[in-house]
Amino acid sequence: MLELSPSDEAPVALGMPAAHETATETASARLSPATLEAMTQWPVYQWTQAEKAAQFNPLVAQLTRWHYQACPAYRQLYDAFVGAPIATASEAEATNAHIATSAAMLDESTHVASTSAASTTTASTSIDSTSSPARFALPVRLFKLHALQSVPDSEVVKTMLSSGTGGAQSRIVLDKTTAALQTKILSRIVTDLIGKDRLPMLVLDCPATVKDRLKFSARTAGVLGFSMYGRQLCYAFHDDMSLNDQAIAEFIERFGQGPVLLFGFTYIVWLHLVLALEQRGQRLALPHGILIHGGGWKKLEHAAVSKDEFKQRLASVTGIRRVHNYYGMVEQTGTIFMECSEGHLHCPVWADIRVRDVLSQQLLSIGETGLLELTSLLPQSYPGHVLLTEDVGRVLGVDDCPCGRHGVYFAVDGRIAHAEVRGCSDSYSR
């Protein structure tokens, strides 16, 4: 049985394929390049939940088979907790052919609603039959204890580290395919919100955050990831996190009369921008600004405010009224859940969310509060495609948000008691 007790040492690489399991031998179950390319062209929020499921569920099942085959630790966990091994049926070709065929439907969005469900029913029925593997969710904390991976070290091109206390950090390994897929999908989600034109960007962080590329933290990844959608980048803070008044003034003088993009982590925006400006009695003129923020409050929970107060006080000192929070984690980088104009977090087509009872782990209904289970199609190099988080939330509705987006929309209410501080922003240290 796999020992899952915490350790003060670095995570043990339990998930690396055995020496005799070469990439060629395990590659047969992977999603094909044609499947992945077709997937990147899916409409971000246009499919109903039922239409999405016809495409999404077969790929989740195939990812489960892939990681079961390629990651010994995942296979051991699956067999132990699900209670039955996955049959080694060769359904990869069927799944890949099914998705590649459906790609033709994506060229004309007007045909999606009428043809997607009908043309995929037959194919998906055979794939999503009783022989399909269960959607087995790994507790996200496991990535702090073990280096779970489904590719050999020779294929790893980047290692992501989450925040954490006492040295407990998730270690997420990316191969070239996964890293590229993350970038493409994040771009689709962000540009759906702000448009394809790159806007002048004010980064609500300090330059030191991105200087050490060897320590590729979640905070570093966030700043670098969102910086791809801006131009003329300006860092709003000095390395000691004090306001860089000269840089901000020059940025506003050049770009303040038009749309600009701002990005920062929630607690940093609040502590180092909003409160700092309030204490000074100072106001910035950014009436056309678009702020994207995320990461929560982490070790500053005592300073947390409601999202309405956050937006109101931000607007009073900056003039910014277009504010979008997002929810996500380094363990599923790329598939983030953006907040719409109604204040709801939305599942993009490449990700899904379910809510489970904290004690029984039974799936809950709309409006019931429990642990959030996240599913993403992006993790190819590590078995992080279905994760049970330590976050508490509830599904608000499906396909009927007033903003017009389809799919599941939800709210995050907090974290389970005594859960270790972790997430998409670093533990506060400045």
N, C-alpha and C positions, 0 to 999 in steps of 0.2 A: 504494500500500500504506500502511496506517495505521502511523505511526511510534510505537513504544511505548517509546521511551527515556525514563528518568526526567528530571524537570526540577525545579529549585529553585523555580519559579514555581507559582502556584495551578493546580489541575487545569484542563485545557482542556475547555470544554463541547462535546466532540465529539458527544455523544449527543442534543443538542436537535434536535427536528424542524426541517426547513428552513422558511423563512418562508412558503412557499406551501403547506406541509403543515399545514393547520389541524386543530384537535382534531376537528372534524366529519368531515373526510376520513379521518382515521386511526382513528376510534373504532369502525368496523365490526368490527374484529378483537378488540376487548376483551371480556373476560368480562362478561356482562350483569349488572345489579344483581340480577336474580332468581337467577342462578347463584351470585353471591357470597353472597347471603343464605342460600340453601340450604346452601352450603358451611360457613357458620358454625354450622350445626346438626348437623354430623356428629359422631358419638360419638368422643371423644378417643382412646381406645385399644381399643375393643371390636371393631372389624373385624379379621379376619385380614389378613395381608399380601396374599393373593389378592383378597379382597373390596375392600380399599383400592385396589389397583392398577386395578381396573375403573373406579373413580371418579377416581383421582388422575392416572393416566397421560394420559388425554385432555386434562385441563386443563393439564398440563405442556406438551403439544404445542401447545395453543392459546396459551399464554403465549409460547412460542418464536416462533410466527407473529406475535403482536402486537408483540413487541419487535423482531423482524426488520423489520417494516413501519414501526414508529414511531421506531426508533433507528438512524440511518445508520451509526454506528460499529459497533454490534452486527451489523448486516447485513454490513458489510465484513469483520468478523472471522469471522463464520459462513461466508461464502463462501470465505474464504481457508483456513480450517482444516478445515472439513468437506468442502469440495471441490465442492459443488454448491449452487446457490441453492434456496431453498424455493419450491415451486410456490405461486402465489397462488390456490389453490383456496378457495372460500368454505365452509370447514368450521366457521366460528364458530357459525353458526346450529345446525348439527347438534350441536355440543358443548354449547351452552347449553340446547338442548331436552332433550338426554340428561340433563344434570344436574338441570334443573328437574323433569323427570319423576321422577327418582329421589328427589327431596326428599320425596315422599309416603311413601316407605318409612321415613323417619327418624322418623316420629311414633310408631311402635311398635318399640322396640328388640328385642323378641322376634322380630320378623319379619326383622330385618336379615340374620342369618346364612343363613336359608333362602331369601330372595328376592333379595338384592342381586346375588349372582353370576349367578343364572339370568336375571334381568330385564335385566342390563346387557351380557350377552355379545354379543348381536347388534349393539347400538348401538356398543359400544366396538371391535368388530372392524373396522368401516368407518373409524373414526377412527384407530385404532392400526395401520393397514395400512402397507405399505411406503412409501406416499406421505407418512407422518407424518415431521416433522422429527426429526433426531437430537437426543438430549439433550446439547447442547453446553455444556460447563462453562467459564465464564470464570474465569481465575485471579483470586482475590480481590484480589491486589495491583494489578490494573488500576484499581480504584476509587481508588487512591492517586495514579494518574498522570493519569486522565481523569475528567471529570464526565459519566459516562454517564447519559443520561436518555431517557425515552420520552414525556415530556409537555413542552409549552412552558413557559417560565418563568412565564407568567401563571397557570398552574395549580399551581405549587409553593407549598405552605403551610408547609413545615418542611424544614430541612436538618439532617441528622444528621452528626456528625463522629466518627470513630473516634479511638483513641489512635494514637500513632506517634512515631517519633524523627526529628529533623532536619526537622520540619515536614511529614513525610509522613503525611497523614491521609486516610482514605477519606471521600468526600463523597457522601452518600446523600440524594437529593431525594425528598420525599414529596408527593403530591397528597392531596386530601381523602379520596378513596376508599381509598388505600393506608394512610394514617394511621388511618382508622377501622377498617379490616380488621385491622391490627396490634393495636389495642386490644382488639377483640372476641376474637381468637384467643388472645392472651396471657391474657385473662380466663378463657377456657375451660380452658386448660392449668393455670393456677395454682389456680383454684377446684376443679378435679378433685382436686388434691392436698390442699388445706387446707380445703375446704368453702366454701360461699357466704357464711357469716357473716363480716363484717369484724372482725378481732381487734385488740386494742390492739397497737401496733407500736413496737418499738424499732429505730430506724435506726442501723446500725453505721457511721456516717459523720458528717460535720460539716455544719452548715447552709450553709456557704459553697459546698458542692458544687452546690446547686440555686439559688443566688441569682442567678447570671449566666445568665439565660435566652437571651441572645444567643450565648453560647458553649455550645451545646447538645451537650455531649460524651456519649460512650457511658456514662460513669459517672453523669452527670446523668440521662440517660434511664433507666438502671437504677433509680436511687433513686426517681425520679418514677413510673416504671412500676409498680414493686412497691408503692409507697405507696398506690396505688388500692385495695389489698386490706387496708389497715389503717385504724385509727382512733386518735385520741388519740396522734398521732405524737410521738415523743420522740427527739431526736438524742443518741447516746451520747457523742459527742466534741465538744470545743471546736474552733474553727477551726484551732488548731495541732495537732489530732489527739491531744490529751491527753484522758484520761477525764473526762467531766463527772459527777463523783461525785454532786453534788446532784440533777441531773436523773435519773440512773439510780436513785438511792435512792428518789426520789419515785415513779418509774414502778413499781418493784418493790413499794412499799408499797401502791399503788392496785390493781395488776393481777397481782402475782406469784403469787397463789394459783390463778389460772386460766390457760387457754391464751392465749399471746401469740405474736405473729409477730415474728421478727427477720430483717432483711435486711442483707447487706453483701457486699463483694467479698472473695474468699478471702484475699488477702494482707493486706488491711486488718484483717479479723477476726483473723487470726493475729498480726500484728505489734502492733496497737493494742488488742486485747482480751485474747487468750489470754496472750501473753508479758507484757503490762503487768500483768495480774492475777497471774501467776506471780511476777513480780519483787517485787510488793508483798506476796505471801502472802495475797492477798485472794480471796474467793469470793462470787459472786452466787447468789441463790436463785431460779432460773428453771426448776424441774423440769418445767413443762408447756410450755416454750417450743418453738417450731418455727423452726429456722433454715434459710433459703434463702440460699445463697451461690454465687458463680460468678466467672468472670473469670480464674481461674488465678493464676499467681505473677508473671508479667511480668518486671520487672527484679529481682525478688527470688528468682530461681531457686535461688540458693545457699542460701536459707533454706527451700526447699520441703521438706515432709514428706509421708509417705504419708497417704492418706485415713483409714486406721485410726488412725494417731497423731494426726491432726488432730481426729478425733472424740473420741478418748479424753481428750486433754488439754483440749479444749473442755468436755467433760462434767465434768472434775474441778474446773474453776474456775467453772462456771455452772450445772451440773446439767442442762444441755440434752442430751437423747439422741436427739431426733428432728431429724436433720440431712439436708438434701437439697441436693446440688450440682446445678448445671445447666450446660449447655454451649450456647453461642450466640454470635452476633456481630452487630455493628451493621449489617452488610451484609444480614442477614436478620432484622431485628428483628421480634419477635412470635412466631416459631416457635422456641421454646427446647426443649431436650432435658433433661427432668427426670430426676433420679436416684431410683430406686425404693427400697423397703426392702431390696432385695437388693444395693444398691450399683451397679446397672446404669443406664446412660443410655438413655432410650426415645425413639423417634421418635413424635411425635403424628401424627394422621391427615393433617395438612396439610403434613407435611414427610417427607423420606426421606433416607437416607444410603447411600452406596456407598463402597467402598474400592478405590483404584487403586494399582498398582505405581508406585513413585516414578520409575523409569526408563522402563519400557515404556508406562505409563499403561493397561495392561490391567486389567480388573476382576478383583478377587481374591475368593476364597471365604471362607466363615466361618472365623474364627480366624487368617487371614493378615493381616499388618500392612502398612499402606501409607498413602497420602494419603487424607484424608477428602474426599469429594465430597458437598456438601449441596444438596438440592433443596427449595424452598419454593414454595407457591402464593400467597404474599402479595405479592411485589414486582410491582406493577402499573405504577408510575411510573418504574421503572428496571429494566434487564435483569439483575437479581441473583437470578433464580429458580433457576439452576443454577450453583454455584460450586465451584471446586477450591480447597480451603484449603491452608494450609501446616502443618496439624496432622496428626499421625500417630496412627492408631488401628486398631481391628479390630472387625468385627462378631462378637458373641458368640453370637447365636442369632436365631431368628425364630419368633414366636408361642408360645414355650415358656418364658418367664421364670417362675420360681416365684411372682412377685408377682401373676400373673394377667393382666397387660397383654399385649395382642397386638401384632404388628408386630415391627419390627427393634429389637434392643437391642444396645448396643455400649459400647466403652471408648475413651477418649482417652489415649494413652500419652505425648504430648509434641509437640514441633515438629521440623520438619526442620532440619538443621544450617544455621546462618548465616541462618535466617529472621529478618526484622526483627520486633522486639517489637511486637505489636499485639493488639487483641482487645476484649473487652467491658468492660475496666476501663482507666482511664487509666494512662499511664506514671507511676510513683510519683515524686511531687515534694514530698511533705511529710514 
